[in-house]
């Protein structure tokens, strides 16, 4: 054996044919005196073999083990023993000043590091590794003859994972290496895989996308990113619980994985890569298609839509069918950077969902233009109030059995200078994203108080007024201040209903804010959760004492063609009755929808079927004059 100093870094791959080494000579200081070579049975017990978790295996014997020690004899004896224990790949140096450059060139799975070395100490190497964004994650086992506890503490503080005092028991060293590699591999696995579906996660998606894109650009062939989103997962979580939603995601993941797996080695694969499935975010999956062109691409997308449709049934509910939508961006046409392509695939998916469930869209530049247009609208909204472009409209809320108007919902409309009308939930969402919702709420209460005073002066028959209020940027205590000012100005608290939107802000509500809502209710103001099943969920009912829930219009809109929407609507209605809450079906447009609601015990509704939204004066003349007739919505001829 050579004990020379100053040798260059060496890498060795050792096979099973490695000859036995003579250990009867001078004992290397790395091992304990008198330690004999382990028996074959003991070696097999220490052999890394395969570490198994979550249905996957990682070969620890393939890990690269690096050793830095100024005594080459220690290095050679250690490598010989570890080779017998099943490890095959080693790199070493007895020149510590070369250690960090060597690790940057070829990152090891574990580093065995001596502390007491000339020129550059092990502590110096640990400090340099700690400053490196990549090397700081390399697990280090320190081997040293020092018995000073402060040395051990300093090494651990600098990032060492384990510490062994020389002379080292070889079997203990093998166990420490095995456990360190297993823990490191498992940590790496968790960092790149989704815990719910076991699919590669967003971090892995970004990394793999870079490699696939580099190959495609170099070979001048097209590829694609496909984003797959589960339709209306939020509604399922709200109606049936998040556990059911997670089970649904797992089933969709298995179906998509099976569909993608069948394409390996086929027309959608490139020379170096196969199509791969990832869990991207929330209700969304992603697929990297290395090669995508022509008819096979369309067939694959249709197969994704078909295979991702799942059905399930629970006691007391009809059979539910859950679908997915798909958005596609193609490279290099839609971008040559991973972030741009991912953003464009996401935009395509959102437009597919807006067009209706179970659809697909390829990215179009107009999608980006629309997103930029929304940013422009947000900026212009800040000037809309001063330009007198905002008006307050009223929509009738009726008793379904009689058609009698029992309340009115106050709705903001923005008459944009271009002639476009933006109103209702669209305007509230836009205001929330641009932090203009507080200003619009203040303007709404001023206009509402003015209208109510005029109606009372004219001797009209008043009905409760529902005011939508976004809590995206407004605290309940600030809302209470607006309400109290309106009541002080002459508004009867019993005629005011607050429809709270963007109620995610109510999560973990401080006691002071909860007291503000309770104080308004105590004065006679009614409180409702708006867009229930979309932006508000069952969990908010537990946090917020309220009097009503307003079902999101999407449930009613899909009644005629979606059994899932029917089942969920029935479930929400039953929940409201059990909690003794008024429940309003919003967005009623057709006589068939009205018939379904009446047949299933719903009492309140609003929507285009009952009359258009009107300015204050026109609404009062139509609905508040004494002797006004009830709404008579047309009924379908095939009612059963």
C-alpha positions, 0 to 999 in steps of 0.5 A: 500500500502506498502511504505517499503524500500529495497524490491527486484525487482518486476514484475507484469502482470496486467489484465483487472480484476484489482480492482479499487484502493482508491486514496482518501488517501495521494497523491503520489508525482509522480502525480499532486495534484487534478488529478482525474482518467480519464474517460473510454473514455479518457483511451481508447484514450490513450490506446496503442492498435496497432501502424500500419505502412507499413502494419504491426502492433506492440502491444505496450501494450505487452511492458515491462515497468520498473520503478526505484524510491526509493518511492514504493508508486510512483511505485504502483500508476504509475503501477495502472494507466498504467494498466488502460491505457492498459499496462500489463507487469511491472517490478520495484525496489525501490533499484536503485543499482539493476536497471542495473543488472535487465535490463541486465536480462530482457531488458525493452521496456521503463524505467521510472527513478527517478533522486534523489535517495540515494546510486545510483542516476538516473544519475549514472544509465544513465551513466552505461547504456550509457557504455553498448552496449545493454542498451544504446538503452533502451529508458528512460523517466526521472521523477524528482522533480528537476527544475534545467535546468542543471539537465535536460540537463545532463540527456538528454546528458547521453541518456534520451529520454524524461523528465517529472517534478514531479508532473506528469500529468498522461495523459501526462505520458501515452502519452509520454510512448505511443509515446516513445514505438511507436518510439522505435518499429518503429526504431527497425523495420527499423533496421531489415527490407529492405525499398524497399521490407519490408522483413527482412534484412541482420542484421535479417538474421544473427540473425535468422540464429544463432537460427536456426543453434543452434536448428539444431545442438542440434537436429542433423538434416540438414538445408540449406541456399539458396541465390537467385540472380536476373540474369543481374539486372545491365543490366536492371538498365543500359538499363531501369533505376534503378526505373524499377530495383527496381520495378522488385526486388519488384515483385521478392520479392513478388513471393519468399515470396509467395513460401516460405510462402506455406512451413510453417509447412511443410516438410522444417520446424523444430519444432521451425522454418519455412522457412523465406525469407530475402533481403540479398544484392543488387540483392540478397535474402536469405532463411533459410530452417530449415530442408532440406533433400531429394526430397522435397528440390529439388522440393522446389529449382525448384519451387523457380526458376520457381516462381521467373521468372517474365515478363514485357513489356514497350512501344517500347520494346518486352516482357522481361523475367527475371530469378534468379539463386540459390546457396545452402549451407547445414548445418552442412556439409558445415559449422557450423558457420553462416558466413561460411555458408553464404559465402558458399551459396554466392560462390555457387550462383556466380558459378551458375551465371557463368554457365549461367542464371536460374541455381542452384548450391550446394556448393562444396569445390572446389568453395572455392579452386577456390577462394583461387586459385584466391588469389594465382594468385593475389600474383603471378601476382606481379612477372609476369612482371619481369619473362617476362610472360606478352605479348601484343596481338591484336584483329581485329575490323571490319566494319561489312558491308565490313569486313574491319579491321578498328582498333585493340584492344591491349589485355594483356595475362599472360602465367602462369608458369603452362601453363594456359593462363589468358588474356583480361577482366579476367586478368584486373579484377585480376589486379584491385583486386591485385592493379597490374593494374597500373604496367600492364598499364605502361607495356602495353604502353611501349610495344604498343609504341615499336610495333607501331614504328616497324610497321611504320618503316616497312611501314605498313598501321597503324590502330588506337589501342585501349588500355584497361585501368583499373581505379580501382587504377589509376587516370585519371591524372596518365593515362594522364601522361602515354599517354603524355609520349607515344605521346612524344615518337612518338605515334600519338595521333590520333591512340590511343583509350583509353578503360576505365574499372572499371569506378566506380572510375569516380563517383564524379570525381574531376574537375582536373581529369575530365580536364585530360581526356578532355586534352587527347581528345583535343590532338586527343586521343579518349576515350571509355567506355568499358564493357558498360552495365556491369561495365559502365552505362548510368550515366557514359555517363553523367559524362564522355565525350567520343567518343565510347562505347563497349558493354559488350560481355555478351549481344552478347553472349546471343543473340540467346537464350535471348530476354532480351539481344536482346532488351537491345542491340537494346536499347543501339545501339539506345542510341549510335546513338542518342548521336552520339557515335561509338558503338562496339559489342564485343564478336561476335562468330557466324554468327547468331549473326553477321546477327542480328547485321547487320540487326539492323544497327550495324556498328562495331564489334569484337570477335572470328568470325573475327580472333584470337588475335595475337602477334604484329608481326603476327598481322601486317603480317596478317592485316597491310600489304598493300593489306591485304584482309578484313575479310569474316565471314561465313554467316548463310544459313537461313538469313532473 
